[in-house]
Amino acid sequence: MGLLKTTGIVTKTTKYSENSLIVTIITKDLGRISAIAQNARTSKSRLAAGLQLFAYSEIVVYEGRTKTGLFKINEMNVIESFGNIRISLESLAYASYFAEVTNVVTVEGETDENALSLLLNCLFALDKSLCPPEKIKAVFQWRSAAISGYEPRIDACSKCGREDGEVFFDIFEGECFCPECKADRAGCAALSDGMRKTVRYISEAENKKIFSFDLGEKAIKYLGELGERYIEAQFDRNFSTLDYLKKVIGLNNDEKKD
């Protein structure tokens, strides 16, 4: 017990009392934690900047016998606020989806530097517009699955061992089948050889190189949609932020048509 220093990203805030918040933070050294930020909702709060959603900060927390049983936030010094995300409704929707998924795939109190690194890289790419949001989303989904123990088994057909050509990916079992072995399996989606290689690359690449691949816009969109289904199937849940993201994208597409 005592003061602990780490770095982390705020992924959720919940009103606790008239002036305080309970904050979910994905940290480097402590894993996913829940902490109380006292008097955080007052105009004089020293924690205000660090408590913004997606802010990445150096954090000092107190681990002790508080009434809530939670960590208590003592200090927050912002390293990166990702301010550009908050001025775009679409970017905000993407980031909110990334945050919700990360909260689900991580375990309270268990260190997961890969999850933190992935979220940090995706927020940075989104904030700086390093690549299209759909590409960032597809990378985030397949990489999240891989680091959570659900890396898809797509090197070869799970039945006959065939290693080349188009396959059909089973989103429930996380494995693939060639056209001849697919039969009438439910929950399968076609994957070209190029898409299969891309998913493998995303799953295995170094953290700083996860966006370093070329794939057409339509294929990226398809992988993103398949990634949605795969994550939902593996974690047996729907994500409310994904529904919101689709609404925002739909509105933006309608505005472009007009």
ABEGO torsion letter per residue (X at the ends): XEBBBBBBBBABBBBABAABBBBBBBBAAAEBBBBBBBGAABAABAAAAAABBGBBBBBBBBBBBBAAGBBBBABBBBABAGAAAAABAAAAAAAAAAAAAAAAABBBGBBBAAAAAAAAAAAAAAAAGABBAAAAAAAAAAAAAAAAGABBBAABBAAAGBABEBBBBBAAAGBBBBAAAAEABBGBBBBBAAAAAAAAAAAABBAAAAABBBBBAAAAAAAAAAAAAAAAAAAGBBBAAAAAAAAAAAAAAAAAAX
